[in-house]
Amino acid sequence: MKYFEDCHGRQIILASKSPRRSELLKKAGLEFTVVLSAYKEEMHLDLRPGQLAEYLALKKAEDVAASHPEALVIGADTIVVVDGIALGQPADAASAREMLEKLSGRSHRVITGFALMCLASGAKKVKSVSTKVYFRHLTAEEIDSYIKSGEPMDKAGAYAIQGGAASFVEKTEGDHYNVVGLPLGEVMRSLKELGC
């Protein structure tokens, strides 16, 4: 079922290559196109984690909006925070292992920032949502096997809660979809606030 085919006659663009974000928006009935942002993430900016996720989401949206000024652009970025350190996507298997070892047997926060913007109308909304995730203790063998699957390599914090890492999670507090990559309820509420 299509609920949102456009926003005031404007094309809706998702500025993300994440198939998980696309899938969530499709499930919500949003009709959109995907245009990849060329913005290169800067994980080491001097910002608090929520601000960092919002900043990165906004930069991705701005990059795509510059070439699509009439469209409503959705940008998003997800980070995992443990010990006050923001973890993005692992660069290689060694960094994936390091991330998973840090997360093993403890809690962390998953923060997704999102930005909705249209240059032509001046509409802009930027927000972040935080979810607390508790991991059980992971054995070295479990970590190695998961890394060999290839799944951690394009995921913030080196895991996919909706994939093979589902068994790592003891519980979550907050929006489950936020951990998948997009706080769907907040995004849809924000679209409605913009009149879509």
Backbone as CSV, one residue per row, in Angstrom:
resi,resn,N_x,N_y,N_z,CA_x,CA_y,CA_z,C_x,C_y,C_z
1,MET,0.838,-1.177,0.000,0.000,0.000,0.000,0.884,1.242,0.000
2,LYS,0.542,2.206,-0.852,1.318,3.437,-0.941,0.620,4.526,-0.139
3,TYR,1.300,5.034,0.853,0.746,6.113,1.663,1.314,7.465,1.241
4,PHE,2.588,7.473,0.873,3.269,8.721,0.526,3.895,8.569,-0.859
5,GLU,3.219,9.035,-1.897,3.804,8.954,-3.230,4.689,10.163,-3.495
6,ASP,4.376,11.265,-2.867,5.203,12.462,-2.993,4.908,13.366,-1.804
7,CYS,5.564,14.480,-1.766,5.378,15.443,-0.685,5.140,16.794,-1.345
8,HIS,3.892,17.242,-1.343,3.520,18.485,-2.031,3.946,18.427,-3.496
9,GLY,3.781,17.276,-4.130,4.155,17.122,-5.532,5.639,16.952,-5.757
10,ARG,6.408,16.848,-4.691,7.860,16.721,-4.816,8.281,15.255,-4.786
11,GLN,9.301,14.968,-5.562,9.910,13.643,-5.530,10.560,13.431,-4.161
12,ILE,10.490,12.220,-3.644,11.163,11.879,-2.393,12.385,11.039,-2.735
13,ILE,13.531,11.424,-2.178,14.797,10.735,-2.446,15.403,10.263,-1.133
14,LEU,15.837,9.020,-1.117,16.603,8.488,0.005,18.078,8.578,-0.358
15,ALA,18.841,9.338,0.424,20.275,9.531,0.162,21.077,8.489,0.935
16,SER,20.848,7.218,0.623,21.504,6.133,1.355,21.567,4.892,0.483
17,LYS,22.690,4.196,0.560,22.821,2.931,-0.175,22.326,1.745,0.649
18,SER,21.914,1.988,1.869,21.514,0.912,2.776,20.246,0.208,2.299
19,PRO,20.345,-1.077,1.970,19.134,-1.805,1.587,18.154,-1.931,2.750
20,ARG,18.662,-1.893,3.968,17.790,-1.985,5.136,16.914,-0.740,5.262
21,ARG,17.476,0.436,5.015,16.671,1.664,5.079,15.618,1.669,3.972
22,SER,16.021,1.266,2.778,15.060,1.197,1.666,13.912,0.260,2.000
23,GLU,14.239,-0.892,2.545,13.222,-1.882,2.895,12.250,-1.334,3.942
24,LEU,12.773,-0.651,4.947,11.906,-0.088,5.985,10.958,0.962,5.409
25,LEU,11.478,1.850,4.557,10.626,2.891,3.977,9.574,2.299,3.048
26,LYS,9.941,1.248,2.316,8.958,0.576,1.452,7.856,-0.061,2.292
27,LYS,8.234,-0.688,3.404,7.238,-1.304,4.291,6.274,-0.264,4.843
28,ALA,6.751,0.963,4.999,5.908,2.043,5.518,5.029,2.658,4.434
29,GLY,5.167,2.183,3.194,4.341,2.687,2.112,4.880,3.929,1.434
30,LEU,6.141,4.228,1.628,6.740,5.421,1.027,7.268,5.089,-0.363
31,GLU,6.923,5.910,-1.328,7.450,5.744,-2.679,8.591,6.738,-2.855
32,PHE,9.758,6.250,-3.230,10.951,7.093,-3.286,11.943,6.512,-4.286
33,THR,12.944,7.318,-4.598,14.078,6.834,-5.384,15.321,6.956,-4.513
34,VAL,16.334,6.191,-4.862,17.597,6.218,-4.128,18.633,6.960,-4.958
35,VAL,19.278,7.928,-4.349,20.405,8.638,-4.957,21.520,8.624,-3.921
36,LEU,22.648,8.049,-4.280,23.744,7.918,-3.322,24.453,9.245,-3.093
37,SER,24.766,9.506,-1.862,25.530,10.692,-1.490,27.012,10.420,-1.685
38,ALA,27.731,11.419,-2.158,29.187,11.298,-2.317,29.924,11.796,-1.076
39,TYR,29.173,12.227,-0.065,29.802,12.755,1.144,30.604,11.666,1.847
40,LYS,31.824,11.984,2.199,32.697,11.050,2.920,32.556,11.303,4.416
41,GLU,32.194,10.262,5.146,31.964,10.399,6.585,33.226,10.773,7.344
42,GLU,33.046,11.657,8.320,34.128,12.053,9.221,33.722,11.616,10.625
43,MET,34.226,10.469,11.056,33.826,9.919,12.353,34.523,10.591,13.529
44,HIS,35.582,11.337,13.283,36.377,11.856,14.396,36.157,13.346,14.644
45,LEU,34.975,13.835,14.310,34.654,15.226,14.594,34.413,15.380,16.091
46,ASP,34.647,16.571,16.597,34.497,16.827,18.032,33.035,17.139,18.359
47,LEU,32.180,16.122,18.228,30.755,16.262,18.501,30.305,15.120,19.400
48,ARG,29.265,15.373,20.192,28.669,14.280,20.968,28.041,13.288,19.980
49,PRO,27.873,12.017,20.378,27.386,11.003,19.434,26.090,11.351,18.708
50,GLY,25.080,11.843,19.428,23.831,12.214,18.770,24.025,13.332,17.762
51,GLN,24.851,14.314,18.137,25.156,15.416,17.220,25.906,14.908,15.991
52,LEU,26.818,13.959,16.200,27.586,13.402,15.088,26.665,12.689,14.102
53,ALA,25.755,11.857,14.602,24.824,11.143,13.725,23.948,12.124,12.949
54,GLU,23.476,13.178,13.617,22.663,14.194,12.945,23.479,14.943,11.897
55,TYR,24.709,15.317,12.246,25.586,16.047,11.331,25.843,15.232,10.066
56,LEU,26.191,13.953,10.240,26.487,13.103,9.085,25.249,12.896,8.218
57,ALA,24.082,12.716,8.852,22.834,12.565,8.100,22.531,13.828,7.301
58,LEU,22.718,14.988,7.926,22.455,16.256,7.249,23.409,16.469,6.081
59,LYS,24.678,16.153,6.269,25.655,16.322,5.183,25.301,15.444,3.984
60,LYS,24.852,14.218,4.245,24.446,13.325,3.152,23.226,13.894,2.426
61,ALA,22.253,14.391,3.196,21.058,14.972,2.589,21.408,16.226,1.789
62,GLU,22.262,17.084,2.339,22.663,18.309,1.633,23.380,17.992,0.328
63,ASP,24.229,16.970,0.347,24.977,16.594,-0.853,24.026,16.210,-1.990
64,VAL,23.024,15.410,-1.683,22.068,14.981,-2.711,21.112,16.114,-3.071
65,ALA,20.682,16.894,-2.094,19.752,18.001,-2.354,20.361,19.051,-3.276
66,ALA,21.676,19.203,-3.239,22.337,20.195,-4.097,22.068,19.923,-5.577
67,SER,21.953,18.653,-5.947,21.681,18.317,-7.349,20.207,17.967,-7.592
68,HIS,19.401,17.985,-6.548,17.959,17.718,-6.650,17.213,18.718,-5.756
69,PRO,17.304,20.026,-6.067,16.760,21.049,-5.165,15.247,21.009,-4.991
70,GLU,14.517,20.442,-5.939,13.057,20.389,-5.844,12.560,19.200,-5.036
71,ALA,13.433,18.237,-4.772,13.027,17.002,-4.092,13.092,17.137,-2.576
72,LEU,12.346,16.281,-1.895,12.490,16.122,-0.450,13.488,14.985,-0.263
73,VAL,14.607,15.285,0.371,15.692,14.314,0.523,15.746,13.820,1.964
74,ILE,15.905,12.507,2.107,16.059,11.876,3.422,17.491,11.369,3.531
75,GLY,18.231,11.896,4.494,19.584,11.414,4.778,19.579,10.738,6.135
76,ALA,20.443,9.739,6.317,20.496,9.043,7.608,21.898,8.528,7.865
77,ASP,22.234,8.418,9.136,23.508,7.818,9.525,23.339,7.145,10.881
78,THR,23.880,5.939,10.993,23.789,5.171,12.234,25.177,4.952,12.802
79,ILE,25.306,5.185,14.095,26.566,4.899,14.779,26.266,4.067,16.025
80,VAL,27.258,3.327,16.442,27.182,2.543,17.672,28.129,3.203,18.659
81,VAL,27.691,3.379,19.897,28.503,4.066,20.899,28.747,3.136,22.084
82,VAL,30.027,2.923,22.402,30.418,2.137,23.564,31.594,2.846,24.226
83,ASP,31.543,2.983,25.539,32.582,3.708,26.289,32.767,5.130,25.773
84,GLY,31.683,5.743,25.291,31.745,7.105,24.785,32.392,7.240,23.422
85,ILE,32.742,6.121,22.803,33.409,6.136,21.498,32.410,5.735,20.421
86,ALA,32.335,6.529,19.348,31.437,6.240,18.236,32.101,5.260,17.277
87,LEU,31.387,4.178,16.984,31.867,3.180,16.037,31.040,3.275,14.763
88,GLY,31.709,3.408,13.649,31.025,3.385,12.362,31.109,1.985,11.787
89,GLN,31.304,1.902,10.484,31.460,0.610,9.826,32.913,0.166,9.914
90,PRO,33.155,-1.127,10.081,34.538,-1.599,10.163,35.250,-1.474,8.820
91,ALA,36.535,-1.143,8.874,37.334,-1.008,7.652,37.766,-2.368,7.118
92,ASP,37.913,-3.332,8.022,38.390,-4.659,7.632,37.998,-5.665,8.713
93,ALA,38.390,-6.926,8.506,38.030,-7.983,9.460,38.608,-7.720,10.845
94,ALA,39.816,-7.176,10.903,40.444,-6.905,12.203,39.660,-5.854,12.981
95,SER,39.214,-4.799,12.296,38.444,-3.773,13.010,37.057,-4.298,13.377
96,ALA,36.479,-5.176,12.559,35.198,-5.796,12.908,35.354,-6.636,14.175
97,ARG,36.430,-7.401,14.262,36.688,-8.227,15.446,36.835,-7.344,16.688
98,GLU,37.594,-6.270,16.547,37.810,-5.354,17.672,36.481,-4.771,18.167
99,MET,35.621,-4.378,17.221,34.316,-3.824,17.604,33.465,-4.859,18.328
100,LEU,33.381,-6.056,17.778,32.545,-7.095,18.383,33.060,-7.510,19.757
101,GLU,34.372,-7.531,19.917,34.946,-7.840,21.236,34.587,-6.761,22.255
102,LYS,34.553,-5.490,21.807,34.165,-4.390,22.706,32.699,-4.498,23.122
103,LEU,31.859,-4.976,22.214,30.422,-5.042,22.479,30.027,-6.282,23.279
104,SER,30.859,-7.299,23.252,30.554,-8.582,23.883,30.294,-8.453,25.386
105,GLY,29.161,-9.007,25.830,28.860,-9.077,27.257,28.471,-7.777,27.920
106,ARG,28.066,-6.790,27.140,27.730,-5.493,27.739,26.706,-4.740,26.900
107,SER,26.358,-3.565,27.372,25.383,-2.750,26.648,26.093,-1.668,25.845
108,HIS,25.393,-1.185,24.834,25.875,-0.060,24.029,24.650,0.678,23.498
109,ARG,24.884,1.821,22.916,23.797,2.596,22.319,23.943,2.615,20.809
110,VAL,22.823,2.502,20.132,22.782,2.677,18.683,22.038,3.984,18.439
111,ILE,22.692,4.903,17.752,22.099,6.215,17.480,21.988,6.398,15.975
112,THR,20.777,6.676,15.525,20.573,6.996,14.116,20.119,8.442,14.026
113,GLY,20.853,9.209,13.241,20.454,10.569,12.933,19.774,10.561,11.578
114,PHE,18.749,11.391,11.421,18.137,11.524,10.098,17.852,12.988,9.813
115,ALA,17.880,13.315,8.533,17.621,14.683,8.085,16.638,14.631,6.927
116,LEU,15.620,15.461,6.994,14.659,15.635,5.907,14.834,17.060,5.426
117,MET,15.050,17.234,4.115,15.232,18.601,3.634,14.825,18.762,2.181
118,CYS,14.366,19.961,1.861,14.052,20.360,0.497,14.576,21.777,0.322
119,LEU,15.537,21.940,-0.571,16.128,23.267,-0.779,15.109,24.255,-1.327
120,ALA,14.253,23.819,-2.267,13.313,24.732,-2.909,12.308,25.317,-1.922
121,SER,11.818,24.502,-1.003,10.808,24.988,-0.054,11.418,25.503,1.247
122,GLY,12.668,25.151,1.493,13.315,25.539,2.741,12.987,24.619,3.904
123,ALA,12.240,23.553,3.635,11.874,22.611,4.699,13.110,21.855,5.171
124,LYS,13.237,21.742,6.495,14.367,20.986,7.044,14.030,20.513,8.448
125,LYS,14.311,19.244,8.701,14.128,18.670,10.036,15.268,17.689,10.256
126,VAL,15.951,17.827,11.394,17.080,16.952,11.733,16.853,16.428,13.144
127,LYS,17.026,15.123,13.315,16.753,14.511,14.612,17.600,13.259,14.767
128,SER,17.783,12.823,16.011,18.441,11.536,16.256,17.652,10.758,17.299
129,VAL,17.762,9.442,17.214,17.073,8.535,18.126,18.103,7.549,18.659
130,SER,18.017,7.250,19.952,18.967,6.343,20.599,18.246,5.106,21.134
131,THR,18.846,3.953,20.914,18.326,2.683,21.418,19.445,1.985,22.175
132,LYS,19.121,1.437,23.338,20.119,0.701,24.115,20.021,-0.781,23.762
133,VAL,21.178,-1.394,23.487,21.238,-2.804,23.092,22.167,-3.537,24.054
134,TYR,21.723,-4.689,24.513,22.522,-5.520,25.420,22.967,-6.777,24.679
135,PHE,24.282,-6.994,24.611,24.839,-8.204,24.002,25.172,-9.224,25.085
136,ARG,24.962,-10.481,24.802,25.454,-11.541,25.674,26.954,-11.686,25.417
137,HIS,27.629,-12.488,26.210,29.058,-12.739,25.989,29.220,-13.540,24.698
138,LEU,30.137,-13.104,23.851,30.413,-13.791,22.587,31.741,-14.524,22.688
139,THR,31.778,-15.750,22.203,33.042,-16.489,22.185,33.866,-16.045,20.988
140,ALA,35.155,-16.309,21.042,36.040,-15.983,19.919,35.583,-16.711,18.661
141,GLU,35.105,-17.941,18.823,34.640,-18.723,17.673,33.399,-18.094,17.039
142,GLU,32.482,-17.605,17.881,31.284,-16.948,17.349,31.660,-15.691,16.573
143,ILE,32.576,-14.924,17.127,33.009,-13.694,16.455,33.673,-14.032,15.130
144,ASP,34.583,-15.003,15.127,35.272,-15.391,13.890,34.287,-15.878,12.834
145,SER,33.353,-16.716,13.241,32.364,-17.255,12.309,31.503,-16.138,11.721
146,TYR,31.111,-15.194,12.563,30.278,-14.085,12.095,31.050,-13.204,11.117
147,ILE,32.297,-12.933,11.409,33.115,-12.121,10.504,33.289,-12.830,9.166
148,LYS,33.504,-14.139,9.197,33.667,-14.914,7.953,32.413,-14.877,7.091
149,SER,31.259,-14.655,7.706,30.011,-14.573,6.935,29.980,-13.332,6.046
150,GLY,30.805,-12.327,6.378,30.840,-11.076,5.615,29.797,-10.061,6.041
151,GLU,28.843,-10.478,6.844,27.744,-9.583,7.223,28.172,-8.323,7.971
152,PRO,29.191,-8.378,8.830,29.521,-7.180,9.619,30.124,-6.019,8.827
153,MET,30.574,-6.260,7.614,31.454,-5.304,6.949,30.813,-3.975,6.545
154,ASP,29.523,-3.910,6.345,28.918,-2.615,5.979,27.905,-2.158,7.028
155,LYS,28.144,-2.576,8.266,27.210,-2.253,9.344,27.904,-1.457,10.446
156,ALA,27.224,-0.444,10.955,27.753,0.299,12.102,27.920,-0.654,13.274
157,GLY,29.073,-0.611,13.913,29.334,-1.496,15.044,29.606,-2.928,14.652
158,ALA,29.660,-3.206,13.357,29.999,-4.525,12.801,28.951,-5.596,13.074
159,TYR,27.669,-5.196,13.146,26.647,-6.236,13.291,25.304,-5.788,12.733
160,ALA,24.499,-6.793,12.361,23.139,-6.561,11.876,22.168,-7.265,12.813
161,ILE,21.375,-6.503,13.538,20.437,-7.085,14.500,19.386,-7.937,13.803
162,GLN,19.086,-7.622,12.539,18.079,-8.371,11.801,18.688,-9.558,11.072
163,GLY,19.990,-9.766,11.220,20.678,-10.860,10.535,21.264,-11.857,11.510
164,GLY,22.479,-12.290,11.206,23.147,-13.300,12.008,23.441,-12.887,13.433
165,ALA,23.490,-11.594,13.692,23.791,-11.118,15.047,22.555,-11.070,15.940
166,ALA,21.407,-11.449,15.418,20.191,-11.442,16.244,20.386,-12.276,17.506
167,SER,21.144,-13.361,17.391,21.353,-14.240,18.553,22.339,-13.656,19.562
168,PHE,23.024,-12.563,19.210,23.953,-11.913,20.139,23.214,-11.038,21.151
169,VAL,21.996,-10.651,20.807,21.259,-9.636,21.566,20.427,-10.270,22.679
170,GLU,20.661,-9.808,23.911,19.843,-10.254,25.045,18.548,-9.459,25.124
171,LYS,18.646,-8.141,24.923,17.449,-7.297,24.925,17.790,-5.931,24.347
172,THR,16.733,-5.205,24.002,16.888,-3.825,23.548,15.934,-2.953,24.356
173,GLU,16.294,-1.694,24.484,15.435,-0.696,25.124,15.287,0.455,24.148
174,GLY,14.086,0.581,23.581,13.861,1.642,22.613,13.432,1.085,21.267
175,ASP,13.572,1.897,20.249,13.097,1.602,18.900,13.959,0.533,18.227
176,HIS,13.367,-0.632,17.964,14.092,-1.727,17.304,14.538,-1.321,15.895
177,TYR,13.655,-0.647,15.153,13.993,-0.263,13.776,15.162,0.713,13.729
178,ASN,15.339,1.470,14.782,16.487,2.366,14.872,17.788,1.579,14.777
179,VAL,17.832,0.404,15.401,19.030,-0.435,15.370,19.231,-1.016,13.972
180,VAL,18.144,-1.269,13.261,18.225,-1.769,11.886,18.793,-0.687,10.965
181,GLY,18.540,0.592,11.287,19.119,1.663,10.485,18.262,2.891,10.279
182,LEU,17.007,2.859,10.762,16.151,4.027,10.594,15.022,3.979,11.621
183,PRO,14.874,5.028,12.447,13.761,5.064,13.404,12.474,5.403,12.654
184,LEU,11.856,4.383,12.109,10.771,4.546,11.149,9.621,5.403,11.666
185,GLY,9.185,5.164,12.893,8.085,5.952,13.440,8.405,7.432,13.495
186,GLU,9.610,7.769,13.927,10.020,9.182,14.007,10.141,9.806,12.620
187,VAL,10.658,9.047,11.655,10.783,9.573,10.289,9.399,9.854,9.713
188,MET,8.468,8.917,9.869,7.129,9.113,9.318,6.411,10.267,10.023
189,ARG,6.590,10.384,11.336,6.003,11.507,12.084,6.576,12.832,11.577
190,SER,7.880,12.863,11.332,8.527,14.089,10.854,8.059,14.447,9.448
191,LEU,7.848,13.444,8.598,7.306,13.710,7.262,5.922,14.343,7.370
192,LYS,5.099,13.822,8.265,3.756,14.395,8.453,3.847,15.831,8.971
193,GLU,4.811,16.092,9.864,4.987,17.448,10.386,5.380,18.421,9.280
194,LEU,6.058,17.910,8.254,6.419,18.751,7.112,5.272,18.845,6.113
195,GLY,4.160,18.177,6.407,2.983,18.258,5.556,2.916,17.207,4.479
196,CYS,3.719,16.182,4.571,3.711,15.117,3.558,2.638,14.087,3.866
